Amino acid sequence: ILNAKIEAQPFDLYVNPTGSDTNSGLSAAEPLKTISYALSKVIPDEDTLRTIHLADGLYSKLSTAEKFPLNLRSNLHIRGESRDGTILDGDSLTMVLYGNELTNNYTVSDLTLQRGYGNESDGAGNLLLMYTYDGNFENLLIQKGSNYFKSALNTGGSTEIFFTGTEICYNKRGYKAIAAGSGNNPMVSPATDTVTFINCKIHHNERGYDLQTGPGGAIYLGSSLLSHDAFIARIINCEIVENTEINPLGFMGA
């Protein structure tokens, strides 16, 4: 192979909705336009956590030709300029973030994930993790997602996942907004399937109002049927309020 279509860079990259994917992306003055292109261009380093810096603005398929869902990468930090100003919007068309098998040592911080939509095979609206480990989600707003199973996020069998200072709200449909610890992680260890929520607020998540919807609700914590010691959930100093669940028989719960 003599020529590369994308010239990858072992440096931090900068992205701005007003930028261009023909820019270098190496500074805030020469930003790329799409996060998906930056993810293809950056070369993460096991010894140095690379960062993709996102300027405030709206990133979506309809407004900036963003390609969702974005795939998380190992040894990489995706960092927004501000939680409420840096917005990744799925336009109610697609899931927003996806972490696939063995993605590790990654961080997502200081941004909003919203209006993600996942079909039945996706298992989540805004965020889906499948057998990832050592992941940190800090100072996020995760809102207005929709999915038949989990409207906001699903951690799958992921290990050592931390949500810190994150607000999860106004997600609809699904069998709860959040699923944490839905089984062992056979690729890492059968006894370390851990998810931790610290200083988080989970509120106003509910069922949808179409016929193909789950009962809604806040959070589901599960473990493997094969080993009840395989899952550890930690919920520390969190506020879980004003979530509504309506089961198929019409009974209501909190």
ChimeraX commands (.cxc) that place a marker at each C-alpha (Angstrom):
marker #1 position 0.00,0.00,0.00 radius 0.5
marker #1 position 1.70,3.19,-1.19 radius 0.5
marker #1 position -0.96,5.80,-0.48 radius 0.5
marker #1 position -3.43,6.28,2.35 radius 0.5
marker #1 position -6.84,7.83,1.85 radius 0.5
marker #1 position -6.68,9.30,5.37 radius 0.5
marker #1 position -3.34,10.50,6.74 radius 0.5
marker #1 position -3.52,9.45,10.38 radius 0.5
marker #1 position -1.96,11.63,13.09 radius 0.5
marker #1 position -0.46,10.64,16.49 radius 0.5
marker #1 position -1.63,13.95,18.02 radius 0.5
marker #1 position -4.65,15.48,19.73 radius 0.5
marker #1 position -7.26,16.67,17.24 radius 0.5
marker #1 position -9.78,19.52,17.25 radius 0.5
marker #1 position -13.32,19.47,15.84 radius 0.5
marker #1 position -15.80,22.28,15.28 radius 0.5
marker #1 position -19.17,22.21,13.43 radius 0.5
marker #1 position -17.94,25.24,11.46 radius 0.5
marker #1 position -14.66,23.53,10.54 radius 0.5
marker #1 position -13.74,21.41,7.52 radius 0.5
marker #1 position -12.52,17.83,7.15 radius 0.5
marker #1 position -9.92,19.18,4.74 radius 0.5
marker #1 position -8.24,21.06,7.61 radius 0.5
marker #1 position -5.35,19.56,9.54 radius 0.5
marker #1 position -7.35,19.32,12.78 radius 0.5
marker #1 position -4.16,19.92,14.77 radius 0.5
marker #1 position -5.33,23.14,16.41 radius 0.5
marker #1 position -8.51,25.01,17.32 radius 0.5
marker #1 position -7.70,27.40,14.45 radius 0.5
marker #1 position -7.67,24.51,11.92 radius 0.5
marker #1 position -10.49,22.26,13.16 radius 0.5
marker #1 position -12.04,19.28,11.45 radius 0.5
marker #1 position -15.81,19.32,10.95 radius 0.5
marker #1 position -16.93,15.81,11.91 radius 0.5
marker #1 position -16.12,13.68,14.93 radius 0.5
marker #1 position -16.32,10.53,12.83 radius 0.5
marker #1 position -13.49,11.78,10.59 radius 0.5
marker #1 position -11.39,12.69,13.63 radius 0.5
marker #1 position -11.89,9.17,15.02 radius 0.5
marker #1 position -10.56,7.77,11.73 radius 0.5
marker #1 position -7.63,10.21,11.66 radius 0.5
marker #1 position -6.31,10.02,15.23 radius 0.5
marker #1 position -3.70,7.44,16.27 radius 0.5
marker #1 position -4.21,6.59,19.97 radius 0.5
marker #1 position -1.20,5.72,22.09 radius 0.5
marker #1 position -1.18,3.21,24.97 radius 0.5
marker #1 position 1.27,5.42,26.87 radius 0.5
marker #1 position -0.39,8.79,26.14 radius 0.5
marker #1 position -4.17,9.28,26.22 radius 0.5
marker #1 position -4.99,11.19,23.02 radius 0.5
marker #1 position -7.85,13.70,23.10 radius 0.5
marker #1 position -10.37,14.78,20.49 radius 0.5
marker #1 position -11.45,18.29,21.53 radius 0.5
marker #1 position -15.00,19.23,20.51 radius 0.5
marker #1 position -15.96,22.90,20.29 radius 0.5
marker #1 position -19.42,23.94,21.41 radius 0.5
marker #1 position -22.09,23.44,18.78 radius 0.5
marker #1 position -24.54,20.91,17.37 radius 0.5
marker #1 position -23.15,17.74,15.82 radius 0.5
marker #1 position -25.77,15.73,13.92 radius 0.5
marker #1 position -26.38,13.91,10.67 radius 0.5
marker #1 position -28.85,16.51,9.47 radius 0.5
marker #1 position -26.87,19.63,10.43 radius 0.5
marker #1 position -23.20,18.65,10.02 radius 0.5
marker #1 position -23.30,15.30,8.14 radius 0.5
marker #1 position -22.03,13.52,11.26 radius 0.5
marker #1 position -21.86,9.74,10.93 radius 0.5
marker #1 position -23.56,8.14,13.91 radius 0.5
marker #1 position -23.15,5.94,15.81 radius 0.5
marker #1 position -19.64,7.01,16.70 radius 0.5
marker #1 position -17.36,4.13,17.66 radius 0.5
marker #1 position -15.38,4.62,20.85 radius 0.5
marker #1 position -11.66,3.84,20.62 radius 0.5
marker #1 position -9.13,2.58,23.14 radius 0.5
marker #1 position -6.73,5.06,24.77 radius 0.5
marker #1 position -8.80,8.04,23.63 radius 0.5
marker #1 position -10.60,10.92,25.34 radius 0.5
marker #1 position -13.54,12.62,23.60 radius 0.5
marker #1 position -13.94,15.94,25.39 radius 0.5
marker #1 position -16.52,18.65,24.83 radius 0.5
marker #1 position -16.04,22.34,25.48 radius 0.5
marker #1 position -19.04,22.39,27.83 radius 0.5
marker #1 position -21.73,19.92,28.85 radius 0.5
marker #1 position -24.72,21.94,27.70 radius 0.5
marker #1 position -23.02,23.57,24.72 radius 0.5
marker #1 position -21.41,20.57,23.00 radius 0.5
marker #1 position -24.33,18.52,21.70 radius 0.5
marker #1 position -24.23,15.18,19.88 radius 0.5
marker #1 position -27.72,14.75,18.43 radius 0.5
marker #1 position -28.94,11.51,16.85 radius 0.5
marker #1 position -31.91,13.30,15.23 radius 0.5
marker #1 position -34.06,10.37,16.51 radius 0.5
marker #1 position -32.61,8.38,13.60 radius 0.5
marker #1 position -29.70,6.43,15.07 radius 0.5
marker #1 position -27.79,5.57,18.22 radius 0.5
marker #1 position -25.13,8.15,19.20 radius 0.5
marker #1 position -22.20,6.27,20.80 radius 0.5
marker #1 position -21.14,2.64,20.57 radius 0.5
marker #1 position -18.30,0.81,22.30 radius 0.5
marker #1 position -17.50,-2.59,20.85 radius 0.5
marker #1 position -15.63,-5.61,22.16 radius 0.5
marker #1 position -12.44,-4.95,24.15 radius 0.5
marker #1 position -12.39,-1.17,23.67 radius 0.5
marker #1 position -10.58,0.00,26.81 radius 0.5
marker #1 position -8.99,2.95,28.61 radius 0.5
marker #1 position -11.31,5.57,27.17 radius 0.5
marker #1 position -13.07,8.69,28.48 radius 0.5
marker #1 position -16.04,10.75,27.29 radius 0.5
marker #1 position -16.64,14.03,29.11 radius 0.5
marker #1 position -18.32,17.45,29.12 radius 0.5
marker #1 position -20.98,17.03,26.45 radius 0.5
marker #1 position -24.60,16.12,25.74 radius 0.5
marker #1 position -25.86,12.95,24.08 radius 0.5
marker #1 position -29.43,13.37,22.91 radius 0.5
marker #1 position -32.21,12.06,20.70 radius 0.5
marker #1 position -30.45,8.77,20.06 radius 0.5
marker #1 position -32.63,6.05,18.61 radius 0.5
marker #1 position -31.80,2.37,18.60 radius 0.5
marker #1 position -33.78,-0.38,16.95 radius 0.5
marker #1 position -34.52,-3.67,18.71 radius 0.5
marker #1 position -31.18,-5.21,17.74 radius 0.5
marker #1 position -29.22,-2.22,19.14 radius 0.5
marker #1 position -30.39,-2.57,22.73 radius 0.5
marker #1 position -30.01,1.12,23.62 radius 0.5
marker #1 position -30.94,4.62,22.52 radius 0.5
marker #1 position -28.04,7.00,23.15 radius 0.5
marker #1 position -25.16,4.78,24.33 radius 0.5
marker #1 position -24.39,1.06,23.95 radius 0.5
marker #1 position -21.30,-0.68,25.36 radius 0.5
marker #1 position -20.56,-4.30,24.53 radius 0.5
marker #1 position -17.73,-5.95,26.49 radius 0.5
marker #1 position -15.62,-2.82,26.91 radius 0.5
marker #1 position -13.54,-2.09,30.01 radius 0.5
marker #1 position -11.90,0.80,31.88 radius 0.5
marker #1 position -14.34,3.41,30.58 radius 0.5
marker #1 position -15.13,6.79,32.15 radius 0.5
marker #1 position -18.13,9.01,31.43 radius 0.5
marker #1 position -17.85,12.37,33.20 radius 0.5
marker #1 position -20.12,15.41,33.38 radius 0.5
marker #1 position -22.54,14.27,30.68 radius 0.5
marker #1 position -26.17,15.00,29.92 radius 0.5
marker #1 position -27.87,11.94,28.38 radius 0.5
marker #1 position -31.39,12.82,27.35 radius 0.5
marker #1 position -34.36,12.25,25.03 radius 0.5
marker #1 position -33.22,8.82,23.86 radius 0.5
marker #1 position -35.58,6.12,22.65 radius 0.5
marker #1 position -35.27,2.35,22.33 radius 0.5
marker #1 position -37.48,-0.70,22.74 radius 0.5
marker #1 position -35.12,-2.14,25.39 radius 0.5
marker #1 position -33.08,0.62,27.12 radius 0.5
marker #1 position -33.89,4.18,26.13 radius 0.5
marker #1 position -30.74,5.93,27.48 radius 0.5
marker #1 position -27.83,3.51,27.85 radius 0.5
marker #1 position -26.86,-0.14,28.13 radius 0.5
marker #1 position -23.48,-1.22,29.50 radius 0.5
marker #1 position -23.77,-4.80,28.23 radius 0.5
marker #1 position -21.13,-7.02,29.86 radius 0.5
marker #1 position -18.66,-4.15,30.26 radius 0.5
marker #1 position -16.21,-4.00,33.15 radius 0.5
marker #1 position -14.98,-1.14,35.35 radius 0.5
marker #1 position -17.28,1.49,33.84 radius 0.5
marker #1 position -17.73,4.76,35.75 radius 0.5
marker #1 position -20.41,7.41,35.32 radius 0.5
marker #1 position -19.52,10.51,37.32 radius 0.5
marker #1 position -21.56,13.72,37.60 radius 0.5
marker #1 position -23.87,12.58,34.81 radius 0.5
marker #1 position -27.53,13.52,34.35 radius 0.5
marker #1 position -29.82,10.99,32.62 radius 0.5
marker #1 position -33.30,12.30,31.92 radius 0.5
marker #1 position -36.35,12.52,29.64 radius 0.5
marker #1 position -35.64,9.23,27.89 radius 0.5
marker #1 position -38.72,7.33,26.70 radius 0.5
marker #1 position -39.81,3.81,25.82 radius 0.5
marker #1 position -37.78,0.81,26.78 radius 0.5
marker #1 position -37.64,-1.55,29.71 radius 0.5
marker #1 position -35.94,1.09,31.88 radius 0.5
marker #1 position -33.73,3.98,30.77 radius 0.5
marker #1 position -30.53,2.28,31.96 radius 0.5
marker #1 position -29.26,-1.29,31.99 radius 0.5
marker #1 position -26.06,-2.00,33.92 radius 0.5
marker #1 position -24.44,-5.39,34.23 radius 0.5
marker #1 position -26.45,-7.59,31.90 radius 0.5
marker #1 position -24.09,-10.53,32.27 radius 0.5
marker #1 position -20.48,-11.66,32.64 radius 0.5
marker #1 position -17.60,-10.37,30.58 radius 0.5
marker #1 position -16.02,-13.59,29.31 radius 0.5
marker #1 position -13.34,-11.66,27.40 radius 0.5
marker #1 position -11.93,-10.01,30.53 radius 0.5
marker #1 position -12.95,-11.93,33.64 radius 0.5
marker #1 position -16.14,-13.65,34.81 radius 0.5
marker #1 position -15.93,-11.94,38.19 radius 0.5
marker #1 position -15.35,-8.26,37.43 radius 0.5
marker #1 position -18.50,-7.05,35.68 radius 0.5
marker #1 position -18.70,-3.71,37.50 radius 0.5
marker #1 position -20.50,-0.43,36.81 radius 0.5
marker #1 position -20.37,2.57,39.14 radius 0.5
marker #1 position -22.59,5.68,39.26 radius 0.5
marker #1 position -21.22,8.56,41.37 radius 0.5
marker #1 position -22.99,11.90,41.95 radius 0.5
marker #1 position -25.45,11.21,39.13 radius 0.5
marker #1 position -29.04,12.34,38.71 radius 0.5
marker #1 position -31.57,10.05,37.00 radius 0.5
marker #1 position -34.97,11.64,36.54 radius 0.5
marker #1 position -38.09,11.95,34.37 radius 0.5
marker #1 position -37.52,8.80,32.37 radius 0.5
marker #1 position -40.76,7.17,31.26 radius 0.5
marker #1 position -42.50,4.88,28.80 radius 0.5
marker #1 position -43.46,6.03,25.33 radius 0.5
marker #1 position -46.98,6.22,24.03 radius 0.5
marker #1 position -46.87,3.97,20.99 radius 0.5
marker #1 position -47.91,0.33,20.87 radius 0.5
marker #1 position -44.34,-0.98,20.49 radius 0.5
marker #1 position -42.98,0.34,23.76 radius 0.5
marker #1 position -41.69,-0.94,27.07 radius 0.5
marker #1 position -42.97,0.18,30.48 radius 0.5
marker #1 position -40.25,2.79,31.06 radius 0.5
marker #1 position -38.65,3.37,34.46 radius 0.5
marker #1 position -35.18,4.34,35.69 radius 0.5
marker #1 position -32.56,1.61,36.05 radius 0.5
marker #1 position -32.14,-2.14,35.73 radius 0.5
marker #1 position -29.27,-3.88,37.53 radius 0.5
marker #1 position -28.62,-7.46,36.48 radius 0.5
marker #1 position -26.13,-10.29,36.73 radius 0.5
marker #1 position -25.39,-13.59,35.07 radius 0.5
marker #1 position -27.71,-16.51,35.72 radius 0.5
marker #1 position -24.61,-18.69,35.89 radius 0.5
marker #1 position -22.76,-16.76,38.60 radius 0.5
marker #1 position -24.51,-14.40,41.00 radius 0.5
marker #1 position -21.12,-13.11,42.19 radius 0.5
marker #1 position -20.21,-11.89,38.71 radius 0.5
marker #1 position -21.85,-8.47,38.89 radius 0.5
marker #1 position -21.16,-5.58,41.26 radius 0.5
marker #1 position -23.16,-2.35,41.01 radius 0.5
marker #1 position -22.19,0.75,42.93 radius 0.5
marker #1 position -24.61,3.67,43.21 radius 0.5
marker #1 position -22.99,6.40,45.29 radius 0.5
marker #1 position -24.60,9.72,46.26 radius 0.5
marker #1 position -27.07,9.64,43.37 radius 0.5
marker #1 position -30.55,11.15,43.05 radius 0.5
marker #1 position -33.16,8.92,41.36 radius 0.5
marker #1 position -36.52,10.70,41.23 radius 0.5
marker #1 position -39.65,11.32,39.13 radius 0.5
marker #1 position -39.24,8.28,36.90 radius 0.5
marker #1 position -42.42,6.56,35.75 radius 0.5
marker #1 position -43.08,2.94,34.88 radius 0.5
marker #1 position -46.36,1.68,33.48 radius 0.5
marker #1 position -46.49,-2.06,32.95 radius 0.5
marker #1 position -48.66,-3.66,30.25 radius 0.5
marker #1 position -51.49,-4.16,32.76 radius 0.5
marker #1 position -51.63,-0.47,33.47 radius 0.5
marker #1 position -50.20,-0.45,37.00 radius 0.5
marker #1 position -47.89,2.43,37.81 radius 0.5
marker #1 position -44.65,2.47,39.77 radius 0.5
marker #1 position -41.65,4.66,40.46 radius 0.5
marker link #1:1,2 radius 0.2
marker link #1:2,3 radius 0.2
marker link #1:3,4 radius 0.2
marker link #1:4,5 radius 0.2
marker link #1:5,6 radius 0.2
marker link #1:6,7 radius 0.2
marker link #1:7,8 radius 0.2
marker link #1:8,9 radius 0.2
marker link #1:9,10 radius 0.2
marker link #1:10,11 radius 0.2
marker link #1:11,12 radius 0.2
marker link #1:12,13 radius 0.2
marker link #1:13,14 radius 0.2
marker link #1:14,15 radius 0.2
marker link #1:15,16 radius 0.2
marker link #1:16,17 radius 0.2
marker link #1:17,18 radius 0.2
marker link #1:18,19 radius 0.2
marker link #1:19,20 radius 0.2
marker link #1:20,21 radius 0.2
marker link #1:21,22 radius 0.2
marker link #1:22,23 radius 0.2
marker link #1:23,24 radius 0.2
marker link #1:24,25 radius 0.2
marker link #1:25,26 radius 0.2
marker link #1:26,27 radius 0.2
marker link #1:27,28 radius 0.2
marker link #1:28,29 radius 0.2
marker link #1:29,30 radius 0.2
marker link #1:30,31 radius 0.2
marker link #1:31,32 radius 0.2
marker link #1:32,33 radius 0.2
marker link #1:33,34 radius 0.2
marker link #1:34,35 radius 0.2
marker link #1:35,36 radius 0.2
marker link #1:36,37 radius 0.2
marker link #1:37,38 radius 0.2
marker link #1:38,39 radius 0.2
marker link #1:39,40 radius 0.2
marker link #1:40,41 radius 0.2
marker link #1:41,42 radius 0.2
marker link #1:42,43 radius 0.2
marker link #1:43,44 radius 0.2
marker link #1:44,45 radius 0.2
marker link #1:45,46 radius 0.2
marker link #1:46,47 radius 0.2
marker link #1:47,48 radius 0.2
marker link #1:48,49 radius 0.2
marker link #1:49,50 radius 0.2
marker link #1:50,51 radius 0.2
marker link #1:51,52 radius 0.2
marker link #1:52,53 radius 0.2
marker link #1:53,54 radius 0.2
marker link #1:54,55 radius 0.2
marker link #1:55,56 radius 0.2
marker link #1:56,57 radius 0.2
marker link #1:57,58 radius 0.2
marker link #1:58,59 radius 0.2
marker link #1:59,60 radius 0.2
marker link #1:60,61 radius 0.2
marker link #1:61,62 radius 0.2
marker link #1:62,63 radius 0.2
marker link #1:63,64 radius 0.2
marker link #1:64,65 radius 0.2
marker link #1:65,66 radius 0.2
marker link #1:66,67 radius 0.2
marker link #1:67,68 radius 0.2
marker link #1:68,69 radius 0.2
marker link #1:69,70 radius 0.2
marker link #1:70,71 radius 0.2
marker link #1:71,72 radius 0.2
marker link #1:72,73 radius 0.2
marker link #1:73,74 radius 0.2
marker link #1:74,75 radius 0.2
marker link #1:75,76 radius 0.2
marker link #1:76,77 radius 0.2
marker link #1:77,78 radius 0.2
marker link #1:78,79 radius 0.2
marker link #1:79,80 radius 0.2
marker link #1:80,81 radius 0.2
marker link #1:81,82 radius 0.2
marker link #1:82,83 radius 0.2
marker link #1:83,84 radius 0.2
marker link #1:84,85 radius 0.2
marker link #1:85,86 radius 0.2
marker link #1:86,87 radius 0.2
marker link #1:87,88 radius 0.2
marker link #1:88,89 radius 0.2
marker link #1:89,90 radius 0.2
marker link #1:90,91 radius 0.2
marker link #1:91,92 radius 0.2
marker link #1:92,93 radius 0.2
marker link #1:93,94 radius 0.2
marker link #1:94,95 radius 0.2
marker link #1:95,96 radius 0.2
marker link #1:96,97 radius 0.2
marker link #1:97,98 radius 0.2
marker link #1:98,99 radius 0.2
marker link #1:99,100 radius 0.2
marker link #1:100,101 radius 0.2
marker link #1:101,102 radius 0.2
marker link #1:102,103 radius 0.2
marker link #1:103,104 radius 0.2
marker link #1:104,105 radius 0.2
marker link #1:105,106 radius 0.2
marker link #1:106,107 radius 0.2
marker link #1:107,108 radius 0.2
marker link #1:108,109 radius 0.2
marker link #1:109,110 radius 0.2
marker link #1:110,111 radius 0.2
marker link #1:111,112 radius 0.2
marker link #1:112,113 radius 0.2
marker link #1:113,114 radius 0.2
marker link #1:114,115 radius 0.2
marker link #1:115,116 radius 0.2
marker link #1:116,117 radius 0.2
marker link #1:117,118 radius 0.2
marker link #1:118,119 radius 0.2
marker link #1:119,120 radius 0.2
marker link #1:120,121 radius 0.2
marker link #1:121,122 radius 0.2
marker link #1:122,123 radius 0.2
marker link #1:123,124 radius 0.2
marker link #1:124,125 radius 0.2
marker link #1:125,126 radius 0.2
marker link #1:126,127 radius 0.2
marker link #1:127,128 radius 0.2
marker link #1:128,129 radius 0.2
marker link #1:129,130 radius 0.2
marker link #1:130,131 radius 0.2
marker link #1:131,132 radius 0.2
marker link #1:132,133 radius 0.2
marker link #1:133,134 radius 0.2
marker link #1:134,135 radius 0.2
marker link #1:135,136 radius 0.2
marker link #1:136,137 radius 0.2
marker link #1:137,138 radius 0.2
marker link #1:138,139 radius 0.2
marker link #1:139,140 radius 0.2
marker link #1:140,141 radius 0.2
marker link #1:141,142 radius 0.2
marker link #1:142,143 radius 0.2
marker link #1:143,144 radius 0.2
marker link #1:144,145 radius 0.2
marker link #1:145,146 radius 0.2
marker link #1:146,147 radius 0.2
marker link #1:147,148 radius 0.2
marker link #1:148,149 radius 0.2
marker link #1:149,150 radius 0.2
marker link #1:150,151 radius 0.2
marker link #1:151,152 radius 0.2
marker link #1:152,153 radius 0.2
marker link #1:153,154 radius 0.2
marker link #1:154,155 radius 0.2
marker link #1:155,156 radius 0.2
marker link #1:156,157 radius 0.2
marker link #1:157,158 radius 0.2
marker link #1:158,159 radius 0.2
marker link #1:159,160 radius 0.2
marker link #1:160,161 radius 0.2
marker link #1:161,162 radius 0.2
marker link #1:162,163 radius 0.2
marker link #1:163,164 radius 0.2
marker link #1:164,165 radius 0.2
marker link #1:165,166 radius 0.2
marker link #1:166,167 radius 0.2
marker link #1:167,168 radius 0.2
marker link #1:168,169 radius 0.2
marker link #1:169,170 radius 0.2
marker link #1:170,171 radius 0.2
marker link #1:171,172 radius 0.2
marker link #1:172,173 radius 0.2
marker link #1:173,174 radius 0.2
marker link #1:174,175 radius 0.2
marker link #1:175,176 radius 0.2
marker link #1:176,177 radius 0.2
marker link #1:177,178 radius 0.2
marker link #1:178,179 radius 0.2
marker link #1:179,180 radius 0.2
marker link #1:180,181 radius 0.2
marker link #1:181,182 radius 0.2
marker link #1:182,183 radius 0.2
marker link #1:183,184 radius 0.2
marker link #1:184,185 radius 0.2
marker link #1:185,186 radius 0.2
marker link #1:186,187 radius 0.2
marker link #1:187,188 radius 0.2
marker link #1:188,189 radius 0.2
marker link #1:189,190 radius 0.2
marker link #1:190,191 radius 0.2
marker link #1:191,192 radius 0.2
marker link #1:192,193 radius 0.2
marker link #1:193,194 radius 0.2
marker link #1:194,195 radius 0.2
marker link #1:195,196 radius 0.2
marker link #1:196,197 radius 0.2
marker link #1:197,198 radius 0.2
marker link #1:198,199 radius 0.2
marker link #1:199,200 radius 0.2
marker link #1:200,201 radius 0.2
marker link #1:201,202 radius 0.2
marker link #1:202,203 radius 0.2
marker link #1:203,204 radius 0.2
marker link #1:204,205 radius 0.2
marker link #1:205,206 radius 0.2
marker link #1:206,207 radius 0.2
marker link #1:207,208 radius 0.2
marker link #1:208,209 radius 0.2
marker link #1:209,210 radius 0.2
marker link #1:210,211 radius 0.2
marker link #1:211,212 radius 0.2
marker link #1:212,213 radius 0.2
marker link #1:213,214 radius 0.2
marker link #1:214,215 radius 0.2
marker link #1:215,216 radius 0.2
marker link #1:216,217 radius 0.2
marker link #1:217,218 radius 0.2
marker link #1:218,219 radius 0.2
marker link #1:219,220 radius 0.2
marker link #1:220,221 radius 0.2
marker link #1:221,222 radius 0.2
marker link #1:222,223 radius 0.2
marker link #1:223,224 radius 0.2
marker link #1:224,225 radius 0.2
marker link #1:225,226 radius 0.2
marker link #1:226,227 radius 0.2
marker link #1:227,228 radius 0.2
marker link #1:228,229 radius 0.2
marker link #1:229,230 radius 0.2
marker link #1:230,231 radius 0.2
marker link #1:231,232 radius 0.2
marker link #1:232,233 radius 0.2
marker link #1:233,234 radius 0.2
marker link #1:234,235 radius 0.2
marker link #1:235,236 radius 0.2
marker link #1:236,237 radius 0.2
marker link #1:237,238 radius 0.2
marker link #1:238,239 radius 0.2
marker link #1:239,240 radius 0.2
marker link #1:240,241 radius 0.2
marker link #1:241,242 radius 0.2
marker link #1:242,243 radius 0.2
marker link #1:243,244 radius 0.2
marker link #1:244,245 radius 0.2
marker link #1:245,246 radius 0.2
marker link #1:246,247 radius 0.2
marker link #1:247,248 radius 0.2
marker link #1:248,249 radius 0.2
marker link #1:249,250 radius 0.2
marker link #1:250,251 radius 0.2
marker link #1:251,252 radius 0.2
marker link #1:252,253 radius 0.2
marker link #1:253,254 radius 0.2
view
